[in-house]
Amino acid sequence: MTDVALILVTGAAAGLGRDAANALADDGHDVVVHVRTPARLTREDDSARWKGVVLGDLARLDDIHDVARQASGFGRFDAVIHNAGVLNSPEQTTVNTIAPYLLTALMDKPARLVYLSSSMHRSGSTDLGRLTDGTATYSDTKLWVTTLALAFASRWEGTVAHAVDPGWVPTRMGGAGASDDLVAGHRTQAWLATHDDVTPSTGGYWYHRRTQTPHPASQDKEFQARLIHVLERRTGVPLD
């Protein structure tokens, strides 16, 4: 990867996304941040800190398409960190699973793709009917996005993909009682987005720069194919 990388971080207004974007910018990288609305960028240095900003609500399919169009205006990214996520919301399937799928399908493939998972993915369901009938849990959506990350890991020449469990950290989503290290929460995705000395080079499920074993379904080729098929039908957008 070049010394200065062009990196997109979704859901970067606050929390882990903001922390990752800040760390990458502090290291001299050109960071494009995604936020829902301009009002989400309230700090005095926001206009100067970023290479650019893309706007859109990832709970809305039309907005996801528009976010992809806006991002594509910056050219091919060196890395995309799919950080945006919601917990216990009617919109969690769209934000946590459908948006990462659609952005990946619609944008030029970067050198590196990083998807935010959760340890809760291990209790997720492989019943893909839940993806379309409104009954999916947060754990389901995180199993599915982890599955996508591992499915994409060897799909395109020149692109690697990883999934990251940031831990239970004290963000707005995690809550003040979260027991994990907030700083460690963003370091792994920033590292995966910018470093070559990563083993495995693709297809890892990471927690604090160490690989762990994910839910078996996420590594199952048949389940990966079924999930992609359901998402293609749900969105009307083929992956390739």
C-alpha positions as CSV (number, residue, x, y, z in Angstrom):
1,M,0.0,0.0,0.0
2,T,1.1,3.6,-0.7
3,D,2.5,5.6,2.2
4,V,-0.6,7.8,2.2
5,A,-3.7,5.7,1.8
6,L,-7.2,6.9,0.7
7,I,-9.6,5.4,3.2
8,L,-13.4,5.6,3.6
9,V,-14.8,5.0,7.1
10,T,-18.6,4.6,7.4
11,G,-20.5,5.7,10.5
12,A,-17.6,8.1,11.4
13,A,-19.5,10.8,13.3
14,A,-18.8,9.3,16.7
15,G,-17.7,6.2,18.5
16,L,-15.4,3.6,17.0
17,G,-15.8,5.1,13.5
18,R,-14.7,8.5,14.6
19,D,-11.8,7.1,16.6
20,A,-10.6,5.0,13.6
21,A,-10.9,8.0,11.3
22,N,-9.0,10.2,13.7
23,A,-6.2,7.6,14.2
24,L,-5.8,7.2,10.4
25,A,-5.8,11.0,9.8
26,D,-3.3,11.4,12.6
27,D,-1.0,9.0,10.8
28,G,-1.2,11.2,7.7
29,H,-3.8,9.2,5.6
30,D,-6.4,10.8,3.4
31,V,-9.7,9.9,5.2
32,V,-13.1,10.3,3.7
33,V,-15.8,10.0,6.4
34,H,-19.4,9.0,6.0
35,V,-22.0,10.6,8.3
36,R,-25.8,10.6,8.2
37,T,-26.2,14.4,8.0
38,P,-23.9,17.5,8.1
39,A,-25.1,18.2,11.6
40,R,-23.3,15.1,12.8
41,L,-20.0,16.9,12.2
42,T,-19.8,19.5,14.9
43,R,-16.2,19.9,15.8
44,E,-14.3,23.0,14.7
45,D,-11.6,21.1,12.8
46,D,-14.0,18.8,10.9
47,S,-14.0,20.7,7.6
48,A,-10.2,20.7,7.5
49,R,-9.4,17.3,9.0
50,W,-10.9,15.1,6.3
51,K,-10.2,14.5,2.6
52,G,-13.9,14.6,2.2
53,V,-17.3,13.8,3.6
54,V,-20.1,11.6,2.2
55,L,-23.6,12.0,3.4
56,G,-26.5,9.6,3.7
57,D,-28.7,7.5,5.9
58,L,-27.6,3.8,5.6
59,A,-31.1,2.7,6.8
60,R,-32.5,3.9,3.4
61,L,-31.7,2.0,0.2
62,D,-31.8,5.1,-2.0
63,D,-29.3,6.8,0.4
64,I,-27.0,3.8,0.3
65,H,-26.9,4.0,-3.5
66,D,-26.2,7.8,-3.2
67,V,-23.4,7.2,-0.6
68,A,-21.8,4.8,-3.1
69,R,-22.0,7.4,-5.9
70,Q,-20.5,10.1,-3.6
71,A,-17.7,7.9,-2.5
72,S,-16.9,6.9,-6.0
73,G,-16.2,10.5,-6.8
74,F,-13.0,10.2,-4.8
75,G,-11.7,7.4,-7.0
76,R,-10.7,3.9,-6.0
77,F,-10.1,3.7,-2.3
78,D,-7.1,1.9,-0.8
79,A,-9.3,0.7,2.0
80,V,-12.9,0.9,3.2
81,I,-13.9,0.3,6.8
82,H,-17.5,-0.7,7.1
83,N,-18.0,0.6,10.6
84,A,-21.6,1.9,10.7
85,G,-24.0,-0.1,12.8
86,V,-27.0,0.1,15.0
87,L,-28.2,-2.0,17.9
88,N,-31.8,-3.1,18.8
89,S,-33.3,-1.1,16.0
90,P,-35.9,-1.9,13.3
91,E,-33.2,-0.6,10.9
92,Q,-30.4,-3.0,12.1
93,T,-30.7,-5.4,9.2
94,T,-30.4,-2.6,6.6
95,V,-27.6,-0.7,8.3
96,N,-25.6,-3.7,9.6
97,T,-25.9,-6.1,6.7
98,I,-27.6,-4.7,3.6
99,A,-25.6,-1.4,3.5
100,P,-22.2,-3.1,3.7
101,Y,-23.3,-5.5,1.0
102,L,-24.6,-2.8,-1.3
103,L,-21.6,-0.5,-0.9
104,T,-19.3,-3.3,-1.7
105,A,-21.3,-4.3,-4.7
106,L,-21.6,-0.8,-6.1
107,M,-18.2,0.7,-5.5
108,D,-14.9,0.0,-7.2
109,K,-13.2,-2.7,-5.1
110,P,-10.5,-1.2,-2.8
111,A,-7.3,-3.0,-1.9
112,R,-8.7,-3.7,1.6
113,L,-12.1,-4.2,3.0
114,V,-12.7,-4.2,6.8
115,Y,-16.1,-5.1,8.3
116,L,-17.1,-4.5,11.9
117,S,-18.4,-7.7,13.5
118,S,-19.2,-8.5,17.2
119,S,-18.6,-11.3,19.5
120,M,-22.5,-11.5,19.6
121,H,-22.3,-12.9,16.0
122,R,-21.7,-16.3,17.5
123,S,-25.3,-16.5,18.7
124,G,-26.7,-15.4,15.3
125,S,-29.1,-17.4,13.2
126,T,-28.5,-19.0,9.8
127,D,-32.2,-18.6,9.0
128,L,-32.0,-16.2,6.1
129,G,-35.8,-15.7,6.1
130,R,-35.1,-13.3,9.0
131,L,-33.2,-11.1,6.6
132,T,-36.4,-10.2,4.8
133,D,-39.3,-10.7,7.3
134,G,-38.2,-8.1,9.9
135,T,-37.3,-10.6,12.7
136,A,-33.5,-10.4,12.6
137,T,-31.7,-9.8,15.8
138,Y,-28.5,-7.8,16.2
139,S,-26.6,-11.1,16.5
140,D,-28.1,-12.3,13.2
141,T,-27.0,-9.2,11.4
142,K,-23.4,-9.5,12.7
143,L,-23.2,-13.1,11.7
144,W,-24.3,-12.2,8.3
145,V,-21.8,-9.3,7.8
146,T,-19.1,-11.5,9.2
147,T,-20.1,-14.1,6.6
148,L,-19.9,-11.5,3.9
149,A,-16.4,-10.5,4.9
150,L,-15.1,-14.0,4.8
151,A,-16.9,-14.7,1.5
152,F,-15.3,-11.6,0.0
153,A,-11.8,-12.6,1.2
154,S,-10.8,-14.5,-1.9
155,R,-13.4,-13.2,-4.4
156,W,-11.6,-10.4,-6.2
157,E,-7.9,-10.2,-7.3
158,G,-6.2,-7.3,-5.6
159,T,-8.7,-7.1,-2.8
160,V,-8.5,-8.6,0.7
161,A,-11.2,-8.6,3.3
162,H,-11.3,-9.1,7.1
163,A,-13.9,-9.0,9.9
164,V,-13.2,-7.3,13.2
165,D,-14.7,-7.8,16.7
166,P,-13.8,-4.4,18.4
167,G,-14.9,-5.7,21.8
168,W,-17.5,-4.4,24.2
169,V,-16.4,-0.8,24.5
170,P,-17.9,2.2,26.2
171,T,-19.3,4.0,23.2
172,R,-22.8,5.3,22.9
173,M,-23.8,1.9,21.6
174,G,-21.8,-0.1,24.1
175,G,-22.9,1.9,27.1
176,A,-20.9,3.3,30.0
177,G,-20.7,-0.1,31.7
178,A,-18.8,-1.7,28.8
179,S,-15.7,-3.4,30.1
180,D,-13.3,-3.5,27.1
181,D,-10.6,-1.1,26.1
182,L,-12.0,1.8,24.1
183,V,-8.6,2.6,22.5
184,A,-8.1,-1.0,21.5
185,G,-11.5,-1.0,20.0
186,H,-10.5,0.9,16.9
187,R,-6.8,0.0,16.5
188,T,-7.3,-3.3,14.7
189,Q,-9.4,-1.9,11.9
190,A,-7.0,1.0,11.3
191,W,-4.1,-1.5,11.3
192,L,-5.8,-3.8,8.8
193,A,-6.6,-0.9,6.6
194,T,-3.0,0.3,6.3
195,H,-0.5,-2.5,7.0
196,D,0.9,-5.2,4.7
197,D,2.4,-7.4,7.5
198,V,-0.9,-9.2,8.3
199,T,-1.2,-12.9,8.7
200,P,-3.5,-14.2,7.4
201,S,-3.4,-11.7,4.6
202,T,-7.1,-12.1,4.0
203,G,-10.1,-13.8,5.5
204,G,-9.2,-13.2,9.2
205,Y,-11.7,-12.7,12.1
206,W,-9.8,-10.4,14.4
207,Y,-10.0,-9.2,18.0
208,H,-7.3,-6.8,19.2
209,R,-4.9,-7.8,16.3
210,R,-5.3,-11.5,17.1
211,T,-7.3,-13.9,15.1
212,Q,-10.1,-15.9,16.6
213,T,-12.4,-18.6,15.4
214,P,-15.8,-17.2,14.2
215,H,-19.2,-18.9,14.0
216,P,-18.7,-22.0,11.7
217,A,-21.4,-20.8,9.3
218,S,-19.4,-17.7,8.4
219,Q,-16.7,-19.9,6.9
220,D,-19.2,-22.3,5.2
221,K,-19.1,-21.8,1.4
222,E,-22.6,-23.0,0.9
223,F,-24.0,-20.6,3.5
224,Q,-21.9,-17.7,2.1
225,A,-23.4,-18.4,-1.4
226,R,-26.9,-18.5,0.0
227,L,-26.5,-15.3,1.9
228,I,-25.2,-13.5,-1.2
229,H,-28.0,-14.9,-3.3
230,V,-30.6,-13.6,-0.8
231,L,-29.0,-10.2,-0.7
232,E,-28.8,-10.0,-4.5
233,R,-32.5,-10.7,-4.7
234,R,-33.4,-8.4,-1.8
235,T,-31.5,-5.4,-3.3
236,G,-31.7,-6.1,-7.0
237,V,-27.9,-5.5,-7.2
238,P,-25.7,-8.4,-8.2
239,L,-22.3,-8.7,-6.4
240,D,-20.3,-9.2,-9.6
